[in-house]
Amino acid sequence: MTGNTKAMVWKRFNLREAIWLGFCATFIIITRAALMLKLNIPGHAMFFTMFFLILGRGCVQRMGAATLVGLIAGIMCTMLGMGKEGPLLIIKFVLPGIIVDAAALLYSRLAFSIPACVIVGAIAAAFRYATSMGIDWLVEMDYDIMLKKALIGSTMNILFGAAGSALVPLVVRRLKAHGLIS
């Protein structure tokens, strides 16, 4: 990229929007660190991950907002060693962000609709688990074990992702009512 192109990419978000996106990414990391306590419930981290990804998109109504939140959270989690996947951990955060941004492109009032958020949260959470399946496939895990693990893991991811996403419209409406977002 040339210097001019880099400047255009960063000018897409103003300071207020960048603070919102940084806030959402930071809270994904903080909740992930807090939930590293072994609860023996697969997918429990998706509750806050999907909440803050969709909240980031709801607070910043620009294309790429959720993807940027996922990218920042993925890079920071990788740097802090918060996953066994190494650099592939970034994909586990970026892929749901891309899905949230694509859904917001199709339905611009996404962050204000509980059913839309639940559906998008469930789909994004399911695709996040697809990344884990890809990693299992790369390490040549037994096919039957991989499918059983995927069935349980993706179901729990979907349930927690949908539950976390359902809270976003309530928060976004309150933020908008108090003039904290435009």
Buried (B, 14 or more C-beta within 10 A) or exposed (E): EEEEEEEEEEEBBEEEBBEBBBBBBBBBBEBBEEBEEEEEEBBBBBBBBBBBBBBBBBBBBBBBBBBBBBBBBBBBBBEEEBBEBEEBBBBBBBBBBBBBBBBBEEEEEBBBBEEBBBBBBBBBBBBBBBBBBEBBEEEEBEEEEBEEBBEEBBBBBBBBBBBBBBBBBEBBEEBBEEEEBE
